[in-house]
Amino acid sequence: MPIVMAVIVCEGSIKTVKDWFACNIEVDVTISDFNANFLDEQISITMPSFAKLTDPVSIPSKHPKGPVPAVQFGKPGVDSKVGIIVLQEWWGINDQILEEAQTIAKMGNFITIVPDLYRGEKAVDNEHAGHLMDGLDWPGAIEDIRGCTKYLKEKGCTKVGVTGFCMGGALAMASAAMITEVDASVPFYGIPGDGLCDISKIQVPLQCHFGCKDAMNGFTGPEDQVKMKEKLDKGKVRYEFHSYEAGHAFTHKGGPNFNQEATDQSLRRMCEFFKKHL
């Protein structure tokens, strides 16, 4: 019996057959250059690129402002049957969050979609970002996320998870408590206020990522993290909590607190978690 060796090429990267088939995606396999005198065969497999759709998609939403525009990576039901909603930091939809969404899509073989919760506005500095976040209609943003969840399932995704960073992390956790269509949530350094939702009521799997050096006291600092865990424990929520030797926004490439090791570890854990529960 000849030994099979496969080379899988996706935008210049090489992955193993084991990694590919672990994604549970059906593929067409073509065996070429077979020769019984050789010990290996070459197998060519075309992998999805999870490319960004050319045009933004418009997602129906019960937000007072109507449909929410969104950027999508991959085709639901074609490239993958698992969808992940990726929620922005307080900056808005910038290149950094779009790059992160595509990275998540490729790492986990997920469809990812990034709703533009600010509807076209982007912050130019911290003061502007704070102004945009303060002006956000949080219940309206939840309706935007609900709309994205329904959209992905209608387009062919069988399960949908939510992740987000900073402001988006708080919304990702709130989504787990407020949106029945959400199947799992992975918030990064974000905690919703009690006025928005009761996180002790979360019924879906939850995985949390925080920096132990987070200086955003009153939002995601160490004391806030302790209070959050107490609420989750009180509600007997199924959750994982991962802490890193890092500050706030440690996955934001180019930011002052960016930590490559913590980013790699946390994103890997997130993908494994979503694959387990979705």
DABELPE-V157152 format. One record per run of one state. SS is the DSSP state (h for helix, s for strand, l for the rest). FROM is the first residue (numbers start at 0). LEN is the number of residues. Records with the same first field share a line. If there is no record, write none. Layout:
SS->FROM-LEN  FROM-LEN
This chain:
l->0-4  6-1  10-2  15-1  21-8  32-9  44-7  52-4  59-8  73-2  76-3  80-1  87-7  108-2  115-10  134-3  154-4  165-1  178-5  188-10  201-3  211-10  234-4  244-15  277-1
s->4-2  7-3  12-3  29-3  41-3  51-1  56-3  67-6  75-1  79-1  81-6  110-5  158-7  183-5  204-7  238-6
h->16-5  94-14  125-9  137-17  166-12  198-3  221-13  259-18
